[in-house]
Amino acid sequence: MQTPNPLRRIRCWLATFIVGLVLSGVTAFPLQTELGWFVSLLHLSPLQDIAQSTGLLSWIERVNEGLCNTNKLYPFLAYGTDWLAFAHLAIAVAFIGPCIDPVRNKWVITFGLIACAGVIPLALIAGHFRGIPLPWRLIDCSFGVFGAVPLLI
């Protein structure tokens, strides 16, 4: 049995990281549509009972209502989310360098790890001041944790 090429393994993990960034970026553009779909999904049984008992349904409905009202009255605020999406896509492009030459582009990987670590205090601190429920903040923290895994490998 042949041992896997370490460079190939590194590139595979970096490609996984890039795909995650691209998906995060692309899905940040149609938030209102996606949230509407999610609310509809949560209203389907048997998901509705679970979503109601955990408080997820009322939270997602509140977020959906806020987003719809904000987009109707102040559509220019969604421009901030557009920039968030762009930032994810731009960061994904930055990781092409490490895919080509991981050793020479080690700093980009270090930068990614620093950014992943920064997700945790941002989610916990800013989320608290913005009234985001703790379980949702922990989900946001998980993006930093799971994002760091391929970079650490």
C-alpha positions in Angstrom: 0.0 0.0 0.0 1.3 3.4 -1.0 1.5 6.3 1.5 -0.5 9.4 0.5 1.5 12.3 -0.8 1.6 14.9 2.0 1.4 17.8 -0.5 -1.7 16.3 -2.0 -3.2 15.9 1.4 -2.5 19.5 2.3 -4.0 20.7 -0.9 -7.1 18.6 -0.3 -7.6 20.2 3.1 -7.0 23.7 1.8 -9.5 23.0 -1.0 -12.0 22.1 1.7 -11.3 25.4 3.4 -11.7 27.3 0.2 -15.0 25.6 -0.6 -16.3 26.5 2.9 -15.3 30.2 2.4 -16.9 30.3 -1.1 -20.2 28.7 0.2 -20.2 31.2 3.1 -19.7 34.0 0.7 -22.2 33.0 -2.0 -25.0 32.2 0.5 -24.6 35.6 2.2 -26.2 37.4 -0.8 -29.7 35.9 -0.8 -30.3 35.9 2.9 -33.9 36.9 2.9 -34.8 34.1 0.4 -32.8 31.5 2.3 -34.3 32.6 5.7 -37.8 32.4 4.2 -37.1 28.8 3.0 -35.7 27.9 6.5 -38.9 29.2 8.2 -41.0 27.2 5.8 -38.9 24.1 6.5 -39.2 24.5 10.2 -43.0 24.7 9.9 -43.1 21.3 8.3 -43.8 18.4 10.6 -42.0 16.7 12.4 -39.5 19.6 12.4 -42.0 22.1 13.8 -42.4 20.4 17.2 -38.6 20.2 17.6 -38.1 23.8 16.5 -40.8 25.0 18.8 -39.7 23.1 21.8 -36.1 24.4 21.5 -37.1 28.0 20.8 -35.5 27.8 17.4 -38.7 28.5 15.5 -39.6 31.7 17.4 -36.0 33.0 17.0 -35.8 32.3 13.3 -39.2 33.8 12.7 -38.1 36.9 14.6 -34.9 37.2 12.5 -36.9 36.7 9.3 -39.4 39.4 10.2 -36.5 41.8 11.1 -34.7 41.1 7.9 -37.8 41.4 5.7 -38.8 44.7 7.4 -35.3 46.1 7.3 -34.9 45.2 3.6 -38.2 46.8 2.8 -37.6 50.0 4.7 -33.8 50.3 4.5 -32.5 48.1 1.7 -29.1 49.9 1.7 -28.3 48.1 5.0 -28.1 44.8 3.0 -25.0 46.3 1.3 -23.1 45.5 4.5 -23.9 41.8 4.0 -22.9 42.1 0.4 -19.5 43.2 1.5 -19.4 40.4 4.0 -20.0 38.0 1.2 -17.3 39.6 -0.9 -14.8 39.4 1.9 -15.4 35.6 2.2 -14.8 35.2 -1.6 -11.7 37.4 -1.5 -10.3 35.4 1.4 -11.0 32.2 -0.5 -8.9 33.6 -3.4 -6.0 34.3 -1.0 -5.9 30.6 -0.1 -5.1 29.6 -3.7 -1.5 30.6 -3.1 -1.1 28.1 -0.3 -2.8 25.4 -2.5 -0.1 26.0 -5.1 2.9 26.3 -2.7 1.9 25.7 1.0 5.5 26.3 2.3 6.1 29.6 0.7 2.6 30.8 1.6 2.6 29.6 5.2 1.7 33.1 6.5 -1.7 32.9 4.7 -2.5 29.7 6.7 -1.4 31.5 9.9 -3.6 34.4 9.0 -6.5 32.0 8.5 -5.9 30.4 11.9 -5.8 33.9 13.5 -9.0 34.8 11.8 -10.6 31.5 13.0 -9.5 32.2 16.6 -11.0 35.7 16.3 -14.4 34.3 15.5 -14.9 33.1 19.0 -14.5 36.3 21.0 -16.4 38.2 18.3 -19.3 35.8 18.4 -19.4 35.7 22.2 -18.9 39.4 22.9 -20.6 41.2 20.0 -23.4 38.5 19.9 -24.1 39.3 23.6 -24.5 43.0 22.9 -26.6 42.4 19.8 -29.0 40.1 21.7 -28.1 36.9 19.9 -29.1 33.8 22.0 -26.2 31.8 23.4 -26.9 28.6 21.4 -26.7 30.6 18.2 -23.4 32.3 19.3 -22.0 28.9 20.0 -23.0 27.8 16.5 -21.1 30.9 15.2 -18.1 29.9 17.3 -18.1 26.5 15.7 -17.3 28.1 12.4 -14.0 29.3 13.9 -13.3 25.9 15.4 -14.2 23.8 12.3 -12.5 26.3 10.0 -9.3 25.9 12.0 -9.2 22.1 11.6 -8.1 21.9 8.0 -5.6 24.7 8.5 -4.1 23.0 11.5 -3.8 19.7 9.6 
